[in-house]
Amino acid sequence: MRSILATAIATLLLLSACQPADDSASGSPSGPAVVDSAIAAHGGDLLDQAVVSFHFRGDQYRLRHNEGRFHYRRTYTDSLERTVREGLTNEGVYRVVAGDTVSLSDEERGSVRTTVNSVSYFALLPYPLQDPAVQPEYQGRDTLDGTPYHRVQVTFQQEGGGQDWQDVFVYWFRTDTYAMEYLSYAFGLAPDDTDTGTRFREAYNVRRINGVRVADYLNYTSDTLSTDRMHLYPQLRANDALELVSRIEIDSVQIRPLPSDT
């Protein structure tokens, strides 16, 4: 009898370990647990040691990860037809023009960091949500087009949260597959920011490349939604009350694992 009971307890413990952790008596999953499940579902473990390359609005991007070390690079042609490479690494920011490294002002460094990091961040989502500065909060479930989703709000700690640590994101992950199919975000929340607003993105052209889920996005906005009301975006979408701002498309995507001896 004791053997049977011990086996039953072990089975229950194993099953509970496979489920997102609860953060309330109601059995709701925790924000970090949902994010972790989504990263795994998107093939995030394959990005720990990999090179991701793609084109975005005419510029070429190359994102390299190696167990915590990273190198994000943007390559483009400037108005003088010179090849420019701008990069962001664990050590900082750089710019190389026609083969020569150039000095950057604080403003220029900030511009390079914002541009390269922003494009890289959105292209890799939800993988960047494992950063220690990320603060995920589970907010409940929503239904979009008859499909249930977990809604998770993400804010950032100031320390380690980057230049835009005050930005706020809301993500919708399918409850069955943990695919991230919608997200919204507020930007320009720092006291000295003049360009402010919110956006809502809907994934399309979803594909798997070497095991990693990749998507393009329709980028919408609404003048009526402030930061604390972004959770209402799905309702406005259902009522066709959103304005299409742009399409976020990454082309020629390649994802290659690093050699084991790298």
N, C-alpha and C positions, 0 to 999 in steps of 0.2 A: 504494500500500500504506500509506504514511504517512497519507494522507488518511482511509482506511478505519479505521486504528488510532485516529486522533485522534477520529473520529466515535464509535467504540465507547466510548472513554474518557469522552467528554462525556456519552454516554447513561447510562453507569454512574453518573457523578457526579450526574446529574439524578435518577435513580431512588433513589440513596442519600439524597438530600436530602429525599425525600418520606416517608422512613421514620423512626420514632422513633430517636434516637441511642442507640447501644449504650454500656453502661458496664462491660462485661466481655467476656472472650474468648468466652463462651458465646453472645453475641449477644442478651442480655437488654436490653430497652429501659431507658433511665434514668428515674428518677422524674419529673424535670422534663419530659422529653419526653412521657410518658404524660399528665401533667397538662395540658400545652399542647394535646395532641391532644383531650383531653376538653373543655376550654374551647371550642375551636373547634367541636367536634361539637355542643355545646349552644347554639351561636349567641352565644358570649361577646362577639365583636367588636361585636355590635349593642347591647351594654349600655354601651359606652364613652361614648356620648352618648345617653342615654335617660332616661325617667321610668317607673318601675315602681310600680304601685299595687295594693293588695290588702287584703282584710280577714282578720284572724287573731284568732280567739276574741273577736269583738266589737269589736276595735280596728281602726282604719284606718291603714294604712302607706303612705307615699309615699317612694320611694327615687330620688334624682336623681343621675345621673353626668354629668360634662362634662369628659372628658379629664383625669382625675386629681382634679378637684374633686368633692366629694360632699355631699349633704344628705339624711340619713335622718330621717324625721319620723313620729311616732306620734300619733294623735288619739283621744281617748276621753272619756267622761263620768264624772266622779268621783262620790263618794257624796252630794255637795251639788248634783248635777245641773248642774255647771259643765263647760264644754268645756275640756279640757286638751290642749295641744300640747307634746310633748317632742321635742327634736331633737338630732342629732349631726352636726356639720360638721367640715371641716378645722380650723376655729378652736376648736372645743370643744363644750360641752353647754349646752342652755338648756331652760327650761320657761315656758310662757305659760298662765296660768289666767284664763279669762273675758276674754281680750284684754290682760291685764297681765303683763309679764315679772316673774317672781319670783326672789329670790335663793335659791341652793341651797347647802347644806352640802356638804362633801367626800363624805359618805356618800350624800347624795341625788344628787350628780353621778355617783358610781359606780353607783348603782342605775339611773339613766336610761341611762347608757352601756351597762351590761350588758344591760338589757332590749331597747333599740332595736337595738343591734349584734347581739345573739344572733339575734333573729328575722330581721333583714335578712341576716345571714350565711348561715343555713340556706336561706332563700328563694332566694338568688342562686347557691348552689353549682352547679357548681364554679368559677364566675367569681372569687370571692375568693381562690382558691388561687394567683393570680398576684402576690399581695402579696410584696414583697421579704423579709419576715420568715418566709415559709413555707419549710420545709425538707422536700421530698418525698424519700422513700427507697423505691426499688423493692424489693418483697419476694417476687416470684414470681407464680405463677399458681394460681388456685383454680377449681374447677368447681362451679357451683350450678345445680341442675336441668338438668344436661347441657350448660350453657353455660360456656365458659371466660372467665375474668376476669383482668385484671391487678390485683394487690393492691399498693397504695401506702400507706405510712405517712407521716403528716405531723406534724412537730413545728414549733416556732416559736422563732426567736431572741428573746432577752429584749428586746433593743433593737428597738422597733417592733412587738413581738409582742402588745402590748395588756395589759390587766389579767389576762387568763387565758392568758398565754403558755406556761404549763406544761401546758396541756391537750394531749392526744394524740388524733389521728384516724387511722382506717384506712378507705381507700376501695377499692371494687371497681368497675373499669371494664371493660365488655365488650371483648374483644380485637378484635372485628370493627367495632363502631361507636363505641367509646369512650364509650358512654352510662354514666353513673353510676347504678347501680341499687341499690346497697347501700352503707352506711357504718356505722362504729361509732366511738365516741369515749369517752374517759375524762375526767371532770370532777372538780373539787375536789382538785387535786393540790398546791396551795400548802400550806405547813406549817400555816397557821392556818385552813384550810378544814375545816368540819365536815360539809358535805353532799358526799359523794363517791360515785362509782359509775361504771358503764359502761352504754352503750346501743348498740343495733343497730337501724338503720332500713332498711326495705325500701320502695322506690318503688312507687307505684300511681297510677292516674288520671293517667298521663303524657299531656301534650298540648303542642302547639306554639302559641305565641301570638306572632304577628308574627315568626316565625323563631326564637324562643327556646324551648328545652325547659324545661317547668315540670312539677313533680310534687308529689304529696302523699306522706306516708310513714306506714307502720305503725311504731310506736316500741316496741321490745322491750327487755327486760333479762334478766340472769341473775345470781343472787347468787354463782355459782361462778367468774365470770371477772374476773380482775384486769386491770390495764392491759396487762401484758406477755403476756396470753393472749387478747386481743381477736380475734386471727386465727382463733380456734376458733369464733367465733360462727356461721359457715355450717354447721359440723358440728352444733351444737346445734339450729340451725334445721331441718336435715334430719331430726333425731330428735324434732321437735316438743317440744323441751325449753326453750322460751323463754316468758317471761311478757309479754303485751301490756300496755304501760303506758298508751299513749295513741295517738291519731291526730293527725298533724300535717297540717292541711288549710288551705290558703290559698284564699280565695274571691274572686270578682269580680276576677280578675287582669286588669290592662291594662298593656300595654307600648307606649310611644309614643316614637318618635325625637325628639330635640330639633331645633328648626329650625336650619338650617345657619348662621344668623347669630347664634345664641345665644352 
